Structure formats: C-alpha cells, structure tokens
Amino acid sequence: MRLSSHSDLAVRLFLYLDAQEDKERRVLTPELCQVLDTKRSTVNETTSSLAKAGLLDTRSGKYGGILLSRPISDILVSEVISICEQRSGWQFAQCDNPAGCDCYMKGHCAVQPMYQQALHEFIRIFDKFCLADLQTDVNVKVARRAAEKYISSNGLVSGDLERYSKRRKESRSLTDTS
C-alpha cells in the first residue's frame, strides 16, 4: 500500500502548525510551500480537503492563513489519511478500480479479498495513533527554526509577527463586540 503525497503532506503540515510558538498565528501558504518543500497547488488541495472536514481553519485576505481547528491530540492519524486518500479512492490494487482493470481474472478474482483484508489491517494501525503521538521535542525545535528562517528570509522579524498577531486579535475583538 502506498499513501498519496497528500497524506504525507497533511501529517507533516499538522505537526508544523502545532509546533508554532504562537498557536494563534495563521501560517501562510507560501510559508508551508517553502517549509514542506512542495507546490502551492498541492498545499491548497490538501488544506482545502482538511478544512472541509473541519480539521483546519483557512481564511483568505489580509489576516488570512491556516490554523488548526482543534488540538492534534484530538485528531487520529487514520482520520487525516482517510480524508486525503478519498481523493484516490484507497486503491490498493488494479482491481480496486474495476473500470481500469485489465487483469485476466477480472470478475473472478480470488486475490482481491486478501488485498481488502490487508487494507483494513493497514488502516487499523493508523487508528492507534493521534497526531500528538508523532510530535517530538526535536520536531518542534526544527519546525520553529524553519518558521524563523522563513520569517527572516522574507524581511520579517519576530516583532512583526507579534504586532501582526496583536492587530489580528484587536480586529477580532472589535468584530466580536459589534
């Protein structure tokens, strides 16, 4: 079984977002592209699926970005992978896509039930882990260094982020009181 690049990206994305010192800071797509070494379209497709499932909060505009919707301790790895793999239909073998199957055993396959059982066992393993089980102190340090590198390479300083977060919180509190 091979997971799609979206599943791998999603797990790394959650760990990166969780590692941020300021849990209220919305991470921008260009930052994720640079840190996770992937294309913007891939990040957008992945974050869109996860946001539709309620795992991420994504916003566009001046105070936009990506934020965790809930703690990673409340998110099973199987939940993330299931969302991402739905795009490919969890194809384990050629016979999982009957329209594209050109196997000589098509319609009479004794192998497919074994593949289906293996797939179910594969998924069950991911049910045993939440994303927080994968987060380590080393990962947090590396993610924070990557964030600082992105911030400084784009002409920002930590104070800029603090001011940005403060302005965002102030604007949110103004809209909450209206």
C-alpha positions as CSV (number, residue, x, y, z in Angstrom):
1,M,0.0,0.0,0.0
2,R,1.3,3.4,-0.9
3,L,-0.1,6.5,0.6
4,S,-0.6,9.5,-1.6
5,S,1.6,12.6,-1.3
6,H,-1.4,14.4,0.2
7,S,-1.5,12.1,3.2
8,D,2.2,12.5,3.9
9,L,2.0,16.3,3.4
10,A,-1.1,16.5,5.7
11,V,0.6,14.8,8.6
12,R,3.7,17.0,8.3
13,L,1.5,20.1,7.9
14,F,-0.3,19.3,11.2
15,L,2.9,18.8,13.0
16,Y,4.3,22.0,11.7
17,L,1.2,24.1,12.6
18,D,1.2,22.5,16.1
19,A,4.8,23.4,16.7
20,Q,4.3,27.1,16.3
21,E,5.0,29.1,19.5
22,D,2.0,31.4,18.8
23,K,-0.9,29.0,18.4
24,E,-3.0,31.9,17.2
25,R,-0.6,32.7,14.3
26,R,-2.1,31.9,10.9
27,V,0.5,30.3,8.7
28,L,0.5,31.4,5.1
29,T,0.5,29.1,2.2
30,P,3.9,30.4,0.8
31,E,5.5,29.5,4.2
32,L,4.1,26.0,4.1
33,C,5.3,25.6,0.5
34,Q,8.8,26.5,1.4
35,V,9.0,24.6,4.7
36,L,7.3,21.5,3.4
37,D,9.1,21.7,0.0
38,T,6.0,21.4,-2.1
39,K,4.0,23.2,-4.7
40,R,1.3,25.8,-3.9
41,S,-1.4,23.8,-5.7
42,T,-0.6,20.7,-3.6
43,V,-0.8,22.6,-0.4
44,N,-4.0,24.3,-1.5
45,E,-5.7,20.9,-2.4
46,T,-4.6,19.3,0.8
47,T,-5.6,22.2,3.1
48,S,-8.9,22.6,1.3
49,S,-9.8,18.9,2.0
50,L,-8.8,19.2,5.6
51,A,-10.7,22.4,6.1
52,K,-13.9,21.0,4.6
53,A,-13.5,18.1,7.1
54,G,-13.2,20.7,9.9
55,L,-9.6,19.9,10.9
56,L,-8.2,23.2,9.7
57,D,-9.4,26.8,9.7
58,T,-8.4,28.5,6.5
59,R,-9.0,32.2,5.6
60,S,-8.0,34.4,2.8
61,G,-7.4,38.1,2.9
62,K,-5.3,40.5,4.9
63,Y,-5.5,38.4,8.1
64,G,-5.8,35.1,6.4
65,G,-3.8,31.9,6.7
66,I,-4.1,28.4,8.1
67,L,-4.7,27.5,11.7
68,L,-5.5,24.2,13.5
69,S,-9.2,23.8,14.2
70,R,-8.6,21.6,17.2
71,P,-5.6,20.2,19.1
72,I,-3.6,17.5,17.4
73,S,-4.2,15.2,20.4
74,D,-7.8,15.1,19.2
75,I,-7.0,14.0,15.7
76,L,-6.4,10.4,14.7
77,V,-3.8,9.7,12.0
78,S,-6.4,7.5,10.4
79,E,-8.8,10.4,10.2
80,V,-6.3,12.6,8.3
81,I,-5.2,9.8,6.0
82,S,-8.8,8.8,5.2
83,I,-9.6,12.4,4.2
84,C,-6.6,12.6,2.0
85,E,-6.9,9.1,0.4
86,Q,-10.6,9.6,-0.5
87,R,-9.3,11.6,-3.5
88,S,-7.6,8.5,-4.9
89,G,-10.3,6.1,-3.7
90,W,-8.0,4.0,-1.5
91,Q,-6.7,2.0,-4.4
92,F,-4.7,-0.9,-3.2
93,A,-4.5,-2.8,-6.4
94,Q,-5.6,-2.6,-10.0
95,C,-8.8,-4.5,-9.3
96,D,-10.0,-1.8,-6.8
97,N,-10.8,0.3,-9.9
98,P,-13.0,-2.1,-12.0
99,A,-13.3,0.3,-14.9
100,G,-9.5,0.5,-15.2
101,C,-8.8,-3.2,-14.5
102,D,-7.5,-5.2,-17.4
103,C,-6.5,-8.2,-15.4
104,Y,-7.3,-11.6,-16.9
105,M,-9.1,-12.5,-13.5
106,K,-11.5,-9.6,-13.8
107,G,-14.8,-10.6,-12.2
108,H,-13.4,-13.8,-10.9
109,C,-10.6,-12.6,-8.7
110,A,-9.6,-14.6,-5.6
111,V,-6.8,-12.1,-4.8
112,Q,-8.9,-9.0,-4.2
113,P,-10.4,-10.2,-0.8
114,M,-6.9,-10.7,0.5
115,Y,-6.0,-7.2,-0.6
116,Q,-9.1,-5.8,1.1
117,Q,-8.2,-7.5,4.3
118,A,-4.7,-6.2,4.2
119,L,-6.1,-2.7,3.5
120,H,-8.3,-2.9,6.6
121,E,-5.4,-4.0,8.8
122,F,-3.3,-1.2,7.3
123,I,-5.9,1.4,8.3
124,R,-6.4,-0.1,11.7
125,I,-2.8,0.6,12.6
126,F,-3.4,4.3,12.0
127,D,-6.4,4.2,14.3
128,K,-3.9,3.5,17.2
129,F,-2.2,6.9,16.8
130,C,-3.3,10.5,17.2
131,L,-1.1,13.2,15.6
132,A,0.2,14.3,19.0
133,D,1.8,10.8,19.3
134,L,4.1,11.8,16.4
135,Q,5.1,15.2,17.7
136,T,8.5,15.3,19.4
137,D,10.6,18.0,21.1
138,V,13.1,17.7,18.3
139,N,10.4,18.2,15.6
140,V,9.1,21.2,17.5
141,K,12.6,22.8,17.6
142,V,13.2,22.1,13.9
143,A,9.8,23.5,12.9
144,R,10.3,26.6,14.9
145,R,13.7,27.2,13.3
146,A,12.1,26.7,9.9
147,A,9.4,29.2,10.7
148,E,12.1,31.7,11.9
149,K,14.1,31.1,8.8
150,Y,11.0,31.8,6.6
151,I,10.2,34.9,8.6
152,S,13.7,36.4,8.4
153,S,14.2,35.4,4.7
154,N,11.0,37.4,3.8
155,G,12.1,40.5,5.6
156,L,10.1,40.0,8.7
157,V,11.2,39.9,12.3
158,S,9.6,38.1,15.2
159,G,8.3,41.5,16.4
160,D,6.4,41.9,13.1
161,L,4.6,38.6,13.8
162,E,3.8,39.7,17.3
163,R,2.4,43.0,16.1
164,Y,0.5,41.2,13.3
165,S,-1.0,38.8,15.9
166,K,-1.9,41.7,18.2
167,R,-3.6,43.6,15.3
168,R,-5.5,40.5,14.3
169,K,-6.6,39.9,17.9
170,E,-7.7,43.5,18.2
171,S,-9.6,43.5,15.0
172,R,-11.3,40.2,16.0
173,S,-12.3,41.6,19.4
174,L,-13.8,44.7,17.6
175,T,-15.9,42.5,15.4
176,D,-16.9,40.3,18.3
177,T,-18.3,43.3,20.2
178,S,-20.3,44.6,17.2
